[in-house]
């Protein structure tokens, strides 16, 4: 009876092909490097947060001006009144 090492038969026991095992090895390496934080981009820097915050505030200010302007405010008020006066 021929003895084989446990490592040599590990892939064959569960029915994986050599190509599948190669793919799994690559996937595990990528997953491990991502978990360890070795990916290319670690996130936004402080400067990017500052620019993003300023842009969000500017957008909020413009949106506030548009919503509180006369025609838009009047249209919203009519919409709410029509919704409240609806018959069921």
C-alpha positions in Angstrom: 0.0 0.0 0.0 1.4 3.4 -1.1 1.5 6.0 1.6 0.9 9.6 0.6 1.4 12.6 2.8 -1.6 14.3 4.3 -0.8 17.5 2.5 -0.7 15.8 -0.9 -4.2 14.2 -0.5 -5.9 17.2 1.2 -7.1 18.7 -2.0 -8.2 15.5 -3.6 -10.3 14.4 -0.6 -12.7 17.3 -0.9 -12.8 17.1 -4.7 -11.0 20.3 -5.6 -9.1 20.6 -8.9 -5.5 22.0 -9.1 -6.9 25.1 -10.8 -9.4 25.6 -8.0 -6.7 25.2 -5.3 -4.6 27.8 -7.2 -7.5 30.2 -7.2 -8.1 29.6 -3.5 -4.5 30.3 -2.7 -4.6 33.6 -4.5 -7.9 34.5 -2.9 -6.5 33.8 0.6 -3.4 35.9 -0.1 -5.5 38.8 -1.2 -7.9 38.5 1.7 -5.1 38.3 4.2 -3.4 41.4 2.8 -6.7 43.3 2.8 -7.3 42.3 6.4 -3.8 43.3 7.4 -4.3 46.7 5.8 -1.8 46.4 3.0 -4.2 47.6 0.3 -3.2 50.5 -1.9 -5.6 53.1 -0.4 -6.0 53.3 3.3 -8.8 55.9 3.2 -9.2 59.7 3.1 -6.6 62.0 4.6 -7.5 64.9 6.8 -7.3 67.4 3.8 -9.8 65.3 1.9 -12.2 65.3 4.9 -11.9 69.1 5.1 -12.6 69.6 1.4 -15.5 67.1 1.6 -17.0 68.9 4.7 -16.7 72.3 3.0 -18.4 71.0 -0.1 -21.2 69.5 1.9 -21.7 72.7 3.8 -21.8 74.7 0.6 -24.3 72.3 -0.9 -26.5 72.5 2.2 -26.4 76.4 2.1 -27.4 76.4 -1.6 -30.2 73.9 -0.9 -31.5 75.9 2.0 -31.6 79.1 -0.1 -33.5 77.3 -2.9 -36.0 75.7 -0.5 -36.7 78.9 1.4 -37.0 81.0 -1.7 -40.5 82.4 -2.4 -41.6 80.3 -5.4 -40.3 77.0 -4.0 -41.6 77.7 -0.5 -45.1 78.5 -2.0 -45.0 75.3 -4.1 -44.1 73.2 -1.1 -46.8 74.8 1.0 -49.4 74.1 -1.7 -48.3 70.5 -2.0 -48.6 70.0 1.8 -52.0 71.6 1.8 -53.2 69.5 -1.1 -52.0 66.4 0.6 -53.7 67.2 3.9 -57.0 68.2 2.2 -57.2 64.9 0.2 -60.4 62.9 0.7 -60.2 59.2 1.3 
